[in-house]
């Protein structure tokens, strides 16, 4: 990529992050281009869809979430590893308003530009879940799809009912375990 094109790409990403933080993932793409000092044609040349822009912004953080899971697989007890990772996944899914829906939709849509990074991250969660199940620390009737539905529910709560979010996540995680207080 030419140096000027690379600068434009980076400016668009920086402005998109700001816009998504302020307005959620449905922020105006034209406003993002304008704030970057570029035309919307430049934005669409680099990011033909909102999903391609989201994928570029989230690629590193989703890979980091996957790496965190990989580390937890070898450093923590199975139940603790899963709980720690689920909490991190919920926090990640709420970095921008509306993100949890886009992430969940991308897991069901193989044509989604977010699908490959989300699927890789989901694979890590599945391994953490299976490890905790094999250790007898988590219910065996929980599927990885069910785990992601729980993460989405907790993320939705964090976004829409933040004062109840910690309690909801605690109850959801407690419901996964085989031991109850």
N, C-alpha and C positions, 0 to 999 in steps of 0.2 A: 504494500500500500504506500502511495506517495506520502511524503511528510505532511503536506497540507491536508490531505484526505484523512490522515491519522489524527491530526489535531482536531479536525471537524468531528470525527467519530468520538473522540474523547470528550469534546465539549458537549456533544449531544448526550452522551452517557451521564455526564455530570449534571446537566440541566434536567434530564429525565429523573435522576435520583431525587433531586430537590422537589420537582413537581410531584412525584409519586409520594414523597414524604408529606407534602402539604395537602395534596388533593386525592390521593389514592391512585390506583393503577389505571383509572379511567380519566386521568388528567388529559387535557387537550394536547395532542401531538403537535398541532400547529403552534400552540403556545410554547411548547418545548423548543421547537426550532427557532422561534422568534427570540426566546430568552438566550439561546445559544448564539444569536446574531447570525443565523443562517436561514435560508429559505426552506420551505417544507419539502421541496424537491430533493434537497440534500439529505434531509432526514429520511425520506422514503427510499432514497438510493442506498443508504446504509442499512435501514431497517424498514423493509417493505410492509411489515405488519406490526401491530402493537406487541404481539407475541415474540417476534424476533427481537424487539427492543427489550422486553422483559427477560428473555433468555440471556441476552448479553449482560444485562445488569445482574441477574441471579446466578449465572454460571459458576462463578467463583464461590459464592456463599453456599450454594447447594453442594458443590464439591467439598467444601469445608465441613458441612454437616455430615456428609458421607464419610469423610476422613475421621471426624470425631467418633462416629459410630464404629469405624474400624479399630480405632484406638481403644474404645470401651470394650470391644470384644475380647481384648487381651489383658485389660488392666483392672477391670471391676468385676464384682460378682454378677452373675447373669441378670438377676432382678434389678439390682442397682444400675447396671449398665443400660437396661431397657428404660427404666424410669428417667435416668439422666438424659438419654437421647430423646425420649418423647417430649420432655420439657423443652429441650433445645429445638426440636421440630416445631412445636407450638409457637415458640418465640419467633422462629424464622418465618413461619407462615403468616405472621401478623406484622412484619416490618413495614408493609404498605397496606393501607385499607383496600380491601377487595382481593388481596393476593390469594387468600386461602381458596377461594372459588376457582381462580385461574389454575392453581396448582392441582386441585382435585380434578378439574375438567381435563387437564392435560394428561393425567394418568389413564383416562379412559379413551383418549383420542391419540392413536399412534401417529397421526399426521401432524399433531401439534408440535410446534417448534420447541416447546418446553418439555415434551415427552421424554426425550433421551436423558436429560439431566435429572428429571423427576424420577424416572424409572431406576436410574442408578442409585439415587438416594433411597428409594423405596426398597431396593434390594438389600441395602445395609440394614434398614429397619426390620426386614423380614428375617435376616440372619440373627439379629439381636432377639427378636421375638422367639424364634425357634430354639435358640440357645437357652433362653429363660424357661421355655416350656419343657425342654429336655431335663433341665435341672429341677423341675417340679416347683418352680417359683411363680409361674404364670399359668393361668387356665389354659388347658389344651384345646378348648373349643373356640379360641380366638384365632381368627385368620389374619393374614397381613392386610387384606382389604378392610377387615373390621377394625384393625389397629389404625389404619389411615382415616377411617370414618370417625373414630374417637379423637384423633388428632385434629381433624377438621372441626368437629363439634367444639372442642376446647378452644381452638383458634377463633372460631366464630364468636364464642362467648367472650373471649378476651377483647375482640374487636367491638362487639355490640353491648356487652354488659360487663365492663371491666371490673366493677366492684365485686362481682361474683366469680370472676375467672379463676382465681386461685382455688377457691372451694370446689368449683366444678372439676378442675383438673385433678385435684386431690382425690375426689370421689371416683372419677374415671380410673385413675391409676390404682386405687384401692380395689376397685371392681375387677381389675385384671389379675390381681394376685390370688394365690391359693390360700394364703394365710390372712386372716382378718383379725384386727385387734379385739 
